[in-house]
Amino acid sequence: MKHDIYAIVFLWLSACSPPAAVPTKTPHSGLEEAIEQDLARSGDEGRYVLRHNPVVCNCPPFELELGARWVRVALTDAMLVGSPAAKLQAQATVDTTNGLLKSYPVQGTLSTDISRCGQGAPYLTLTLETPTETDDSDN
């Protein structure tokens, strides 16, 4: 009899417990949707403008002009000595240290996958295909 009461209590509590959590896809934020729309509008031209804007978190130090906004962008091969990305990183670091905010026109392949960095900020990934040229404008 005593065991029957425990069984009834156990079954009653089990029936009242919430269902197991089912993993769901995180819904896109409004910013991610806007980035996706800007990506779709920009097409696949392969020409982009970057600026060096390093931050203290783990987000990429570059931003890419995409439509009317600047979006964080990671450069592939930035740690590979002699690569176009490494050369751009070195030049941009010198420019930033000297107090310059320059635009860097580049050519490359932009991934349409949106990743997250730092405190959850979205960023894209760019593979540079040709040597970069600096723009002397103060944009």
C-alpha positions as CSV (number, residue, x, y, z in Angstrom):
1,M,0.0,0.0,0.0
2,K,2.8,2.4,0.9
3,H,4.5,1.7,-2.4
4,D,1.3,2.3,-4.2
5,I,1.1,5.8,-2.8
6,Y,4.7,6.5,-3.8
7,A,3.9,5.2,-7.3
8,I,0.8,7.4,-7.6
9,V,2.7,10.5,-6.4
10,F,5.5,9.7,-8.8
11,L,3.2,9.3,-11.8
12,W,1.2,12.4,-10.8
13,L,4.4,14.5,-10.6
14,S,5.8,13.0,-13.9
15,A,2.5,14.0,-15.6
16,C,2.8,17.5,-14.4
17,S,6.4,18.0,-15.4
18,P,7.1,20.1,-18.6
19,P,8.0,18.3,-21.7
20,A,11.6,17.9,-22.6
21,A,13.1,20.9,-24.3
22,V,13.1,20.6,-28.1
23,P,15.9,22.5,-29.8
24,T,14.6,25.1,-32.2
25,K,16.4,27.3,-34.7
26,T,17.0,30.7,-33.2
27,P,14.9,33.2,-35.1
28,H,16.7,35.8,-37.1
29,S,17.0,39.2,-35.6
30,G,15.8,42.3,-37.5
31,L,19.5,43.2,-38.1
32,E,20.2,39.7,-39.6
33,E,17.2,40.0,-41.9
34,A,18.4,43.5,-43.0
35,I,21.8,42.1,-43.7
36,E,20.3,39.2,-45.7
37,Q,18.3,41.7,-47.8
38,D,21.4,43.9,-48.4
39,L,23.3,40.8,-49.4
40,A,20.6,39.9,-51.9
41,R,20.6,43.4,-53.3
42,S,24.3,43.7,-53.6
43,G,24.6,40.7,-56.0
44,D,27.8,39.0,-56.6
45,E,30.0,41.8,-57.9
46,G,33.1,40.9,-55.8
47,R,34.1,44.5,-55.1
48,Y,33.7,45.9,-51.6
49,V,34.9,48.7,-49.3
50,L,36.3,47.9,-45.9
51,R,37.3,50.0,-43.0
52,H,39.4,49.1,-40.0
53,N,37.5,49.6,-36.8
54,P,38.9,47.2,-34.1
55,V,37.0,46.6,-30.9
56,V,37.9,45.1,-27.5
57,C,35.8,42.0,-27.9
58,N,36.5,39.0,-30.2
59,C,34.7,40.5,-33.1
60,P,36.6,41.0,-36.4
61,P,38.4,44.3,-36.7
62,F,37.1,45.1,-40.2
63,E,33.7,46.3,-41.3
64,L,32.3,46.0,-44.8
65,E,30.1,48.6,-46.4
66,L,26.9,46.7,-47.3
67,G,24.1,48.9,-48.6
68,A,23.5,51.7,-46.1
69,R,25.2,50.0,-43.2
70,W,28.7,48.7,-42.1
71,V,28.8,45.1,-41.1
72,R,31.6,43.3,-39.3
73,V,33.6,41.1,-41.6
74,A,36.3,38.5,-40.9
75,L,39.1,38.1,-43.5
76,T,40.1,34.6,-44.3
77,D,43.9,34.0,-44.3
78,A,44.5,37.1,-42.2
79,M,47.1,35.2,-40.2
80,L,48.8,33.7,-43.3
81,V,52.0,35.7,-43.8
82,G,52.1,37.4,-47.2
83,S,48.4,36.9,-48.0
84,P,46.4,39.9,-49.3
85,A,44.4,39.7,-46.0
86,A,47.6,39.8,-43.9
87,K,49.0,42.7,-45.9
88,L,45.7,44.6,-45.5
89,Q,45.6,43.9,-41.8
90,A,49.2,45.2,-41.4
91,Q,48.5,48.4,-43.4
92,A,45.2,49.1,-41.6
93,T,46.8,48.6,-38.2
94,V,49.5,51.2,-39.0
95,D,46.9,53.6,-40.4
96,T,44.7,53.2,-37.3
97,T,47.7,53.7,-35.0
98,N,48.5,56.9,-36.9
99,G,44.9,58.1,-36.3
100,L,43.7,57.6,-39.8
101,L,40.3,56.2,-40.7
102,K,40.7,55.0,-44.3
103,S,38.6,53.1,-46.8
104,Y,40.1,50.0,-48.4
105,P,38.6,48.9,-51.7
106,V,39.0,45.2,-52.1
107,Q,38.0,42.4,-54.4
108,G,37.0,39.0,-53.1
109,T,34.3,36.5,-52.4
110,L,31.8,37.3,-49.6
111,S,30.2,34.4,-47.8
112,T,26.4,34.8,-47.3
113,D,26.5,32.9,-44.0
114,I,26.0,35.1,-41.0
115,S,28.1,34.2,-38.0
116,R,28.1,35.7,-34.5
117,C,31.0,37.1,-32.4
118,G,31.6,38.9,-29.2
119,Q,28.3,39.7,-27.5
120,G,26.4,38.2,-30.4
121,A,27.1,40.7,-33.1
122,P,26.6,39.4,-36.6
123,Y,29.5,39.2,-39.0
124,L,30.3,38.0,-42.5
125,T,33.4,36.3,-43.9
126,L,35.4,37.7,-46.9
127,T,38.1,35.9,-48.9
128,L,40.3,38.4,-50.7
129,E,41.3,37.4,-54.2
130,T,43.6,40.2,-55.3
131,P,46.0,42.5,-53.7
132,T,44.3,45.5,-52.0
133,E,44.8,49.1,-52.8
134,T,44.3,51.8,-50.2
135,D,42.1,54.8,-50.8
136,D,43.6,58.1,-49.6
137,S,40.2,59.5,-48.8
138,D,39.3,60.0,-45.1
139,N,35.9,58.1,-45.3
